[in-house]
């Protein structure tokens, strides 16, 4: 291979890598505050209004409770957040200082959050009930 062509290719690769870093493309999303968590929840379920919420210590997810008792979890998925409203099949436990949420959905998987009020959320998730007909 021609050394000039090789050098040019390396320079182009380095420039593209620098541009990607400068534009913050491919970076993991972070939740910084309540408005970030509310915005992400609304993108998952339009109109979801959280009465209570807790954000992971590193901003890598959140858990929110709506006025009707629904609980939603958020976790990173690519460059945005994915979320699920938990069903009674969901289970939670504290494991190594983290809230471990088994969502009950194989495709969504488990969620791990580091929260100050982990025991509260364990009780809330494990207390979800199946809606009853009126």
Steps between C-alpha positions, in 0.01 A plus 500: 500500500620848417632681816331825393164325462548326837588829670203675343265224614633517856459878509142470370416238764644717777307804376173305492564362850572852626185637336292220653639576847452875457135451395453250785359243260464150635522613862281325756202712598481641854216630712617808687186617676125466542420666166723251313323207670155643432585569135633144450191351668271707278683370192429142615135560595357827376343690788661294779499732802736396776407579860814337637830419338856398575796536265792258500810640669686508166198617299481167317132444567205592716184372660179701507157451654188647341186620679313175439777286653668410172877462528727562203869415472740667258833366380744601225443353156742629241502878507163536677298340781266207477235446763231265617198536722538212741238230536428283806744245354787740579711427807765702676772442756804677634822338385841640587360847566309505172132470431465195274174509308388189315251659262330176406567574134773288347560739210537805726710321758595588854578852618759592763480840672705644783256702711495647849147378564534148360295327774203729427503405131541128576180513706319705234592265215433180693164646608366553148162337458307380202231756413154386604183545299247739651 
